[in-house]
Amino acid sequence: MTMSGSRNITRRRITVIALASVAVLGFGAAITTAAWTDNVWFSAEADTATVELYGAVADAQPALDVANWQDADTEATAVAIPATAFESLTPSETRTVSIWLWNDSTTDLSVSLPTLDLTGDPLFDPTETAPSSPASIGVFTDAAGTTPYTATTLAAGATLNLYVVVRTPAWTSPADDAMQNVTSAGVSIPFTGTTP
């Protein structure tokens, strides 16, 4: 056997040993990186609330059926207080009308009432009635008209009874004769229900 033949055999042995080592190393790596796995999945649903505020004029709470309430979303579709409620007012008089709010939403509402705009009204605006005193109009939490209503949180499905109160001062003749036969231009009473 020649010297070069001996080298070839040695090289083949080294190559075989090297490949065997690579195979063993590869097999060992596969064993050490193997793992068991498991998963947990979650599913979530979501929806939005409905917001609906109804109004009614009544001495007692109407049944909670939309047929008994008004969806007065705009000034043009306002719940009308009967004209007879505040007609033919006389001096030193107080009249009260019971009104109702119903939160038919699926969420609580913060129900507010801004200051009533009486600008230009010949019965309620002092700049129009001068030198006579104007009549007053407001929304109260009690029929006596002692606690003005401003805002409250109305739970979903709940109702609220409030009172519109009109008072006239002690007009006298002849100083206040100009207050006879005066018709209000109409006062808007806008309640706003807002999600908290």
Backbone bond lengths (Angstrom), bond angles and torsions (degrees), N, CA, C in turn:
res aa  C-N    CA-C-N  psi(-1)  N-CA   C-N-CA  omega(-1)  CA-C   N-CA-C  phi
1 M - - - 1.448 - - 1.515 107.25 -
2 T 1.284 113.37 137.13 1.449 118.31 -177.42 1.504 110.18 -85.98
3 M 1.288 111.68 170.20 1.470 118.90 -179.68 1.512 111.52 -65.53
4 S 1.329 115.06 -38.48 1.466 117.50 -179.57 1.513 110.88 -70.77
5 G 1.330 118.61 -33.03 1.470 121.16 176.54 1.513 111.15 -65.22
6 S 1.307 117.58 -38.60 1.476 121.56 178.13 1.512 110.97 -65.36
7 R 1.323 116.13 -37.31 1.481 119.21 179.07 1.522 110.99 -66.71
8 N 1.324 116.45 -38.90 1.466 119.96 -179.80 1.531 111.25 -63.16
9 I 1.326 115.93 -41.81 1.475 119.94 179.13 1.522 109.73 -64.59
10 T 1.303 116.86 -42.95 1.465 120.93 179.60 1.527 109.96 -62.20
11 R 1.330 115.11 -42.99 1.475 118.46 179.72 1.521 110.80 -63.09
12 R 1.333 117.23 -41.60 1.470 120.45 179.20 1.521 111.36 -62.44
13 R 1.338 116.24 -40.65 1.472 119.17 178.52 1.534 111.12 -63.75
14 I 1.309 116.15 -44.19 1.478 120.79 179.16 1.523 109.68 -61.47
15 T 1.335 116.83 -42.48 1.466 121.16 179.95 1.523 110.52 -63.53
16 V 1.331 117.37 -44.62 1.467 121.43 178.75 1.519 110.51 -62.02
17 I 1.325 117.69 -44.88 1.477 121.55 178.75 1.520 110.00 -62.71
18 A 1.325 117.47 -42.19 1.462 121.78 179.86 1.516 111.14 -63.18
19 L 1.336 117.73 -44.87 1.471 121.08 179.18 1.519 110.78 -64.35
20 A 1.324 116.46 -39.95 1.469 120.09 177.57 1.516 110.66 -62.47
21 S 1.315 116.09 -39.12 1.470 120.03 178.25 1.519 110.86 -64.48
22 V 1.332 116.52 -42.45 1.470 120.79 178.71 1.520 109.94 -62.45
23 A 1.325 117.40 -42.15 1.467 121.02 179.58 1.512 110.62 -62.70
24 V 1.321 116.86 -43.46 1.474 120.59 179.30 1.523 109.94 -65.07
25 L 1.320 117.13 -44.10 1.467 120.34 179.26 1.527 110.64 -62.94
26 G 1.318 116.93 -42.41 1.468 120.43 178.50 1.508 111.31 -63.26
27 F 1.315 117.76 -42.42 1.465 121.85 179.29 1.533 110.81 -64.30
28 G 1.300 115.92 -41.91 1.474 120.31 178.46 1.517 111.80 -63.30
29 A 1.329 116.91 -39.76 1.467 120.66 179.41 1.516 110.37 -64.60
30 A 1.315 117.80 -39.42 1.459 121.28 179.47 1.520 110.36 -63.63
31 I 1.282 118.42 -38.92 1.475 121.73 179.79 1.514 111.05 -66.97
32 T 1.309 118.57 -43.39 1.467 120.85 -174.99 1.528 112.64 -73.46
33 T 1.354 120.02 -22.59 1.468 120.20 -179.60 1.521 112.81 -96.83
34 A 1.311 118.65 -3.88 1.465 120.10 178.56 1.526 109.42 -69.00
35 A 1.383 117.92 143.91 1.475 121.64 -179.23 1.516 109.75 -151.06
36 W 1.334 115.36 154.92 1.453 120.67 170.82 1.518 108.54 -91.07
37 T 1.320 118.40 144.59 1.464 121.03 178.85 1.521 110.14 -131.01
38 D 1.323 114.65 154.96 1.464 121.64 175.98 1.524 107.19 -147.38
39 N 1.311 118.39 155.27 1.464 122.23 -176.38 1.516 111.26 -125.88
40 V 1.320 115.90 152.84 1.462 122.98 168.95 1.518 106.92 -126.79
41 W 1.336 117.19 126.08 1.466 121.65 -179.36 1.530 109.31 -112.47
42 F 1.313 115.46 146.14 1.461 121.50 174.87 1.524 108.88 -120.29
43 S 1.326 115.59 147.32 1.458 121.00 175.88 1.516 107.40 -127.57
44 A 1.309 117.56 132.28 1.460 121.10 -178.07 1.521 110.39 -126.00
45 E 1.337 115.96 134.95 1.459 121.54 173.37 1.519 108.63 -113.27
46 A 1.302 117.48 151.13 1.465 121.39 178.57 1.520 108.97 -145.65
47 D 1.319 115.62 149.98 1.457 120.02 172.32 1.522 108.47 -146.77
48 T 1.307 116.40 171.53 1.454 120.52 -178.35 1.529 110.13 -105.65
49 A 1.322 114.21 158.91 1.461 120.55 179.76 1.524 110.42 -76.59
50 T 1.323 115.86 159.43 1.459 120.48 170.07 1.520 107.14 -104.75
51 V 1.315 116.64 142.65 1.461 121.96 -179.10 1.521 108.29 -122.00
52 E 1.337 116.01 119.35 1.467 120.76 179.53 1.521 109.33 -148.91
53 L 1.324 115.97 119.68 1.455 122.60 178.32 1.521 107.96 -116.25
54 Y 1.336 115.74 121.73 1.462 121.45 -179.46 1.529 110.37 -108.43
55 G 1.330 115.47 160.27 1.459 121.20 177.01 1.516 111.65 -133.46
56 A 1.339 115.21 157.09 1.462 120.80 177.50 1.527 109.03 -156.37
57 V 1.326 115.47 154.04 1.463 122.33 173.00 1.519 106.43 -112.35
58 A 1.334 116.43 117.74 1.470 120.50 -178.06 1.521 109.70 -167.95
59 D 1.333 115.83 151.21 1.465 119.76 176.63 1.525 111.24 -71.73
60 A 1.327 117.02 -36.61 1.461 122.20 178.27 1.513 108.77 -118.32
61 Q 1.325 116.25 156.19 1.465 120.18 -178.28 1.523 110.96 -60.03
62 P 1.338 117.03 125.54 1.470 119.44 175.15 1.538 110.16 -67.42
63 A 1.319 115.97 154.94 1.461 120.60 175.67 1.527 108.80 -59.23
64 L 1.342 115.89 144.50 1.456 120.85 -177.02 1.534 111.04 -77.74
65 D 1.303 112.82 74.08 1.456 122.85 178.32 1.517 105.66 -138.57
66 V 1.317 117.43 131.28 1.465 119.76 -175.65 1.522 113.03 -57.67
67 A 1.318 117.70 -18.65 1.467 120.58 177.82 1.528 111.13 -67.56
68 N 1.332 117.67 -21.96 1.465 122.09 -176.99 1.528 112.95 -99.02
69 W 1.325 117.00 -0.62 1.464 121.58 -175.15 1.522 109.37 -127.81
70 Q 1.335 115.69 163.77 1.463 120.07 179.09 1.522 110.67 -116.37
71 D 1.313 114.70 137.61 1.459 122.26 176.32 1.523 107.04 -95.14
72 A 1.317 116.19 79.02 1.465 121.86 -172.64 1.523 110.36 -93.08
73 D 1.333 116.72 75.36 1.459 121.57 -175.44 1.528 114.02 -75.82
74 T 1.318 117.42 -18.26 1.467 120.41 -178.33 1.530 109.72 -130.07
75 E 1.320 115.37 163.28 1.465 120.15 177.76 1.527 111.02 -61.86
76 A 1.314 116.12 -32.57 1.471 120.46 -179.55 1.526 112.09 -67.67
77 T 1.342 116.86 -25.54 1.470 120.22 -179.66 1.538 111.29 -109.19
78 A 1.312 116.70 26.80 1.466 122.25 -176.19 1.527 111.97 -58.48
79 V 1.338 115.42 148.57 1.464 121.17 173.50 1.531 106.18 -69.70
80 A 1.316 116.77 119.79 1.468 120.63 -175.22 1.524 111.04 -87.68
81 I 1.322 115.24 125.48 1.464 120.24 170.20 1.529 105.68 -78.42
82 P 1.332 117.64 130.26 1.472 119.28 -177.08 1.530 112.45 -52.35
83 A 1.318 116.64 137.46 1.467 121.85 -178.41 1.519 111.85 -58.26
84 T 1.330 116.61 -30.10 1.465 120.25 -178.73 1.528 112.92 -67.51
85 A 1.331 117.38 -20.03 1.472 120.80 -176.44 1.519 112.09 -62.06
86 F 1.336 117.16 -37.88 1.457 120.15 -176.11 1.537 112.36 -124.40
87 E 1.316 117.69 27.26 1.460 119.09 179.83 1.531 111.18 -88.90
88 S 1.322 115.50 155.14 1.471 123.81 176.80 1.531 112.48 53.86
89 L 1.316 115.74 47.73 1.468 120.89 177.49 1.528 110.29 -65.81
90 T 1.295 116.14 145.44 1.468 122.72 177.99 1.525 108.78 -123.14
91 P 1.338 118.85 166.98 1.468 121.09 -179.28 1.535 112.19 -58.22
92 S 1.339 115.10 148.34 1.471 123.86 175.81 1.521 113.01 55.50
93 E 1.315 115.93 44.70 1.455 120.20 -177.36 1.530 110.28 -118.16
94 T 1.340 115.99 147.52 1.466 122.52 174.51 1.517 108.25 -127.34
95 R 1.326 115.87 128.29 1.467 120.52 176.28 1.525 109.29 -127.67
96 T 1.328 114.12 142.74 1.463 120.60 -175.35 1.525 110.78 -128.89
97 V 1.324 115.73 137.62 1.462 121.95 174.98 1.527 108.03 -124.43
98 S 1.322 115.83 131.47 1.460 122.11 179.46 1.528 110.32 -84.40
99 I 1.337 116.00 125.61 1.467 120.57 176.71 1.531 108.73 -122.32
100 W 1.332 115.43 159.94 1.462 121.37 -176.50 1.515 111.26 -132.26
101 L 1.316 115.50 144.64 1.450 122.60 171.31 1.530 107.61 -119.69
102 W 1.327 116.54 141.25 1.467 121.80 178.18 1.519 108.34 -130.10
103 N 1.332 115.77 120.23 1.459 121.01 176.50 1.527 108.53 -88.04
104 D 1.320 115.24 92.55 1.460 120.58 179.44 1.529 110.37 -92.52
105 S 1.329 116.19 33.58 1.459 122.35 178.89 1.523 109.30 -92.11
106 T 1.319 115.26 171.62 1.460 119.89 173.71 1.525 110.83 -96.33
107 T 1.330 116.64 10.49 1.459 122.25 179.03 1.523 109.55 -143.27
108 D 1.324 116.93 159.49 1.457 121.11 175.43 1.530 109.42 -65.36
109 L 1.331 115.52 152.61 1.467 120.54 176.90 1.515 110.03 -128.55
110 S 1.306 115.96 141.28 1.462 121.41 169.66 1.530 105.53 -89.24
111 V 1.326 116.13 112.60 1.467 120.64 -174.48 1.524 109.07 -103.41
112 S 1.324 115.13 115.99 1.462 120.55 -176.82 1.524 111.29 -117.83
113 L 1.325 114.18 161.10 1.464 121.75 178.11 1.519 107.38 -135.35
114 P 1.322 118.01 114.64 1.464 119.25 178.70 1.528 110.78 -71.62
115 T 1.304 115.88 168.49 1.464 120.52 174.68 1.525 108.03 -59.72
116 L 1.325 115.76 132.54 1.464 120.09 -177.80 1.525 110.18 -66.86
117 D 1.325 115.90 138.24 1.460 121.14 178.74 1.524 108.80 -89.29
118 L 1.315 115.86 107.32 1.475 121.92 -178.30 1.528 111.88 -106.38
119 T 1.308 116.46 11.94 1.464 121.66 -177.01 1.528 111.52 -58.55
120 G 1.324 114.99 126.25 1.461 120.98 176.16 1.514 115.15 80.29
121 D 1.335 118.50 -1.09 1.463 120.00 -179.24 1.538 109.40 -78.76
122 P 1.344 118.81 122.56 1.468 122.13 -174.62 1.526 114.36 -68.03
123 L 1.328 117.69 -10.88 1.465 120.67 179.85 1.536 112.14 -104.55
124 F 1.354 116.81 -31.61 1.462 120.22 -172.50 1.530 115.77 -113.94
125 D 1.333 118.32 -16.13 1.462 121.07 -178.77 1.531 109.73 -89.89
126 P 1.357 118.21 115.90 1.461 120.29 -177.19 1.524 114.17 -59.31
127 T 1.328 118.13 -27.87 1.469 119.01 178.52 1.525 110.99 -71.86
128 E 1.333 117.14 -21.36 1.461 121.22 178.33 1.526 112.16 -89.61
129 T 1.322 117.43 -30.03 1.472 120.42 -175.82 1.531 112.92 -91.56
130 A 1.329 117.68 -13.64 1.476 121.24 -177.28 1.534 110.26 -53.93
131 P 1.337 117.97 138.94 1.471 126.52 9.89 1.535 114.30 -85.01
132 S 1.329 118.24 -1.89 1.462 120.03 178.25 1.528 110.20 -76.45
133 S 1.326 115.99 156.72 1.462 120.90 175.77 1.528 109.15 -78.37
134 P 1.323 117.59 146.70 1.461 120.41 179.85 1.526 111.28 -81.84
135 A 1.323 116.02 162.19 1.463 120.56 167.56 1.527 105.96 -75.17
136 S 1.312 116.98 166.42 1.466 120.24 178.13 1.526 109.52 -122.39
137 I 1.323 115.56 151.88 1.454 121.60 176.07 1.522 107.32 -140.34
138 G 1.326 116.34 140.96 1.462 119.95 179.43 1.514 111.05 -164.48
139 V 1.323 115.12 170.87 1.456 121.83 177.49 1.520 107.58 -112.22
140 F 1.333 114.82 131.72 1.466 120.77 -174.45 1.525 110.60 -129.57
141 T 1.323 114.46 159.94 1.466 119.88 178.75 1.525 111.74 -85.99
142 D 1.334 116.85 -9.35 1.464 121.10 -179.10 1.524 109.85 -132.67
143 A 1.320 115.54 153.06 1.467 121.06 -177.05 1.526 111.99 -65.97
144 A 1.331 117.70 -25.89 1.462 120.88 179.22 1.529 111.85 -74.28
145 G 1.310 116.32 -14.86 1.462 119.80 178.32 1.511 113.34 74.57
146 T 1.318 117.69 38.46 1.467 120.45 -179.11 1.535 113.04 -99.68
147 T 1.340 117.60 -27.04 1.470 120.36 -177.23 1.522 110.13 -117.29
148 P 1.334 117.18 105.59 1.472 119.78 179.71 1.528 111.14 -64.60
149 Y 1.316 115.14 143.59 1.455 120.67 177.65 1.528 109.07 -87.64
150 T 1.336 115.78 136.80 1.467 119.79 175.02 1.528 110.26 -123.76
151 A 1.347 116.80 -57.69 1.470 120.37 -179.01 1.519 109.45 -164.05
152 T 1.323 115.21 156.99 1.461 121.87 174.61 1.511 108.80 -160.24
153 T 1.331 115.90 162.04 1.461 120.28 173.47 1.515 107.78 -93.89
154 L 1.315 115.70 122.95 1.460 122.39 -178.10 1.526 107.99 -108.29
155 A 1.330 115.77 116.65 1.464 120.61 -176.85 1.526 111.12 -64.32
156 A 1.318 115.55 154.37 1.462 120.59 176.94 1.522 109.33 -57.55
157 G 1.330 116.11 128.29 1.459 121.59 179.41 1.514 114.71 86.82
158 A 1.328 117.99 -7.09 1.471 121.40 -176.22 1.525 111.67 -88.18
159 T 1.339 114.87 161.16 1.469 121.53 176.45 1.522 109.01 -119.10
160 L 1.331 114.86 161.94 1.462 121.22 179.20 1.517 108.56 -139.75
161 N 1.327 115.76 127.38 1.464 122.12 178.08 1.526 109.20 -98.97
162 L 1.319 115.90 123.63 1.466 122.08 177.75 1.520 108.73 -128.39
163 Y 1.334 114.98 174.26 1.466 119.85 -176.14 1.522 110.80 -135.69
164 V 1.333 115.19 129.87 1.458 120.76 172.19 1.525 106.12 -92.60
165 V 1.324 114.87 122.13 1.469 120.34 -175.08 1.527 109.73 -119.69
166 V 1.346 115.95 129.38 1.469 122.21 174.95 1.531 107.88 -116.02
167 R 1.329 115.26 131.24 1.470 121.10 178.56 1.526 109.07 -126.26
168 T 1.306 115.37 141.62 1.464 120.40 174.53 1.534 108.29 -111.92
169 P 1.321 116.89 144.33 1.469 119.47 177.82 1.531 111.30 -76.25
170 A 1.301 115.55 179.70 1.475 120.79 -179.12 1.524 109.66 -82.43
171 W 1.340 115.68 68.55 1.455 119.02 178.05 1.526 109.70 -63.11
172 T 1.314 116.37 141.97 1.469 120.87 179.29 1.529 109.84 -130.28
173 S 1.297 115.50 156.13 1.461 120.70 175.06 1.529 108.20 -93.58
174 P 1.295 118.36 147.69 1.470 128.40 -2.21 1.526 112.62 -89.56
175 A 1.347 117.76 -2.89 1.472 120.74 -173.35 1.527 112.89 -59.91
176 D 1.309 116.99 -36.30 1.469 120.22 -175.06 1.530 113.15 -112.56
177 D 1.317 117.39 22.29 1.466 119.94 -179.85 1.533 112.24 -61.05
178 A 1.324 117.48 -23.81 1.462 121.09 -179.72 1.534 111.28 -67.11
179 M 1.334 117.46 -15.41 1.464 120.46 179.82 1.532 111.95 -86.04
180 Q 1.337 117.28 -0.78 1.466 119.48 175.58 1.532 109.53 -77.97
181 N 1.312 115.48 146.54 1.461 122.40 176.34 1.540 113.33 55.94
182 V 1.347 115.63 39.41 1.469 121.64 177.45 1.522 108.17 -101.92
183 T 1.310 116.45 133.98 1.467 121.52 179.93 1.521 110.11 -113.52
184 S 1.326 116.15 129.23 1.459 120.98 177.10 1.526 109.83 -65.78
185 A 1.301 114.84 144.92 1.462 120.02 178.70 1.530 111.42 -73.34
186 G 1.314 117.44 -9.75 1.468 121.92 -177.75 1.512 110.40 104.64
187 V 1.305 116.76 122.47 1.462 121.87 -177.40 1.529 109.24 -106.31
188 S 1.318 116.41 125.80 1.462 121.52 176.51 1.521 109.61 -86.27
189 I 1.326 115.67 136.10 1.467 121.65 -179.66 1.536 106.86 -122.26
190 P 1.335 117.30 90.18 1.471 120.85 -172.51 1.536 114.23 -95.02
191 F 1.307 116.96 107.59 1.468 121.95 174.06 1.532 107.96 -86.89
192 T 1.317 115.85 140.38 1.466 120.41 178.93 1.521 109.47 -124.59
193 G 1.335 115.87 124.14 1.458 120.90 176.21 1.517 109.74 -101.18
194 T 1.338 116.21 123.58 1.455 121.84 -176.61 1.521 110.20 -125.18
195 T 1.321 117.13 138.05 1.461 120.10 177.26 1.527 109.23 -66.94
196 P 1.335 116.68 141.35 1.489 119.64 -178.58 1.513 111.95 -65.10
